Amino acid sequence: YTIECELAREGKYTVVALCNIDDDYHCGDLVGYSVGCGDLQPGTSRIEDFRAMFKCPGAGSSAKLRDVYHGIVSDIEIRSGTTGKVTVPLRKNTNTINITIKGLQNVTRSLYPTITVEASSCNGTYLYNNELDAAGNTISYLPYYRGISGTDLNVSVSVHRLLADGTMDFHINRNGSSIYTTDLIHEILENPEYNTTEDLDREDTFDIVLTFDTYGNVTVEVNGWSNGNSGGVI
């Protein structure tokens, strides 16, 4: 995807495009960051002050996120008496993680309502360059889809951008107590197809299968690649 921007005045520009954010985000200057960003001030605000902060509901995000795109082009110069157009390539910042949970031997179909899942990450506040603000709030992601197929529990979670050096904690809980936890980004990077943030950016859907054996050990499969054993039930 790309977007075309017209620059009508002479000067040197860095063009930042953040598309399809609507009212789901606070966007603007770092001023007032604790309660939402303020307006950018011409001649005062620096590009480094810009934040786009997801308005996460208090109970966590349980909806399918709208597709959000970011792009940036630097070192654009418009000379006096001319106008210019710049084409900004866009990168999708939102992802779907589909998780199938197999073989929870101590949990029968009738007890599945006692099972909840949750992912969380500090990845809801973007800087101008699409990096994530480490001072941003941790976002709790809850399934927007949940279903049972045979004895398998299937959930889908909609999340923001995944960085190779970031983390995304994932918990399976029963009656409010954690029985399994892992870092989903770590598990994804075990697949040799994914090594860098750029690799993660190229993918917007991750299919993960967690299979519990009779001893409570867990095998993790990511987009068809088995990572092998990934610990046991906590």
Salt bridges, closest charged atoms under 4 A:
GLU4 OE1 - LYS85 NZ 3.88
ASP22 OD2 - ARG66 NH2 3.36
ASP24 OD2 - ARG66 NE 2.81
ASP49 OD1 - ARG46 NH2 3.06
ASP67 OD1 - LYS92 NZ 3.41
GLU77 OE2 - ARG79 NH1 3.86
ASP133 OD2 - ARG51 NE 2.87
ASP152 OD2 - LYS102 NZ 2.76
GLU190 OE2 - HIS186 NE2 3.83
GLU198 OE2 - ARG202 NH2 3.50
ASP199 OD1 - ARG202 NH1 2.96
ASP201 OD2 - ARG91 NE 3.24
ASP201 OD2 - ARG161 NH2 2.64
ASP204 OD2 - LYS92 NZ 2.91
